[in-house]
């Protein structure tokens, strides 16, 4: 519950900051957000039991919702599955409902706002190389 409250507060803050920035200052991507969903296997169930629960819940039909684009979907051995999706900000509720209906009983879940840091790291490395090249 505390995690969800923190997440809602973070989303509210992001919305406030976004509203305060002039449009020319922002790089628009259709008002989309990235969310990482960590689905931790319930350790008291084996893989067949987990699949049975997911199948009964209709997980593959519900998740991800049609408004989402899967950025990555990995298994963390001994932990569960980690899925990052990009969705329109207005579709956050549909993502949450798809998870609630599809995986509860098989997994516990955590949600994290996510962004791609790698392009910034590449830019920093480029600047570092450029500065070293100057005698």
C-alpha positions, -999 to +999 in steps of 0.1 A: +000+000+000+028+024+009+045+016-025+012+025-044+008+057-024+044+067-033+038+059-069+006+080-070+024+109-054+052+106-080+027+105-109+010+136-095+043+154-092+052+145-127+019+158-140+024+190-121+059+195-135+047+186-170+020+212-167+045+239-156+069+234-186+064+253-218+056+231-248+088+242-266+108+229-237+095+193-239+101+166-263+066+151-270+060+114-275+022+114-276+020+118-238+032+083-231+049+069-201+070+038-194+061+016-165+080-015-153+059-042-138+077-067-116+057-098-112+072-119-084+063-156-084+046-169-053+073-192-041+048-217-026+036-227-061+054-246-088+054-235-125+024-257-134+003-242-106+014-206-116+004-213-153-029-227-142-038-196-122-027-173-151-047-194-176-078-194-154-074-156-150-070-150-187-036-134-183-025-138-219-057-122-231-056-093-206-019-084-204-006-063-218-036-041-227-039-033-264-029+003-256+006-008-244+037-015-264+061-040-247+096-026-244+111-056-227+099-088-210+124-108-190+125-136-165+146-130-134+153-166-123+142-171-087+122-139-087+096-138-115+090-117-146+099-081-153+079-063-180+084-028-192+056-012-213+051+021-229+015+034-227-005+066-231-006+082-197-044+081-198-042+043-200-024+037-167-057+025-151-062-002-179-026-015-173-033-018-135-066-036-141-050-060-166-024-069-140-050-072-112-072-095-132-045-115-149-019-124-124-032-120-089-030-153-071+001-163-091+023-133-086+027-103-063+033-071-083+052-039-081+050-009-105+078+015-113+079+046-135+107+040-159+128+060-184+157+052-208+189+065-193+212+049-220+210+077-245+222+102-218+250+079-208+261+077-245+260+115-247+282+118-216+307+093-229+308+112-262+315+144-244+342+127-223+359+114-255+357+148-272+372+165-242+401+140-240+408+145-277+416+182-272+453+186-263 
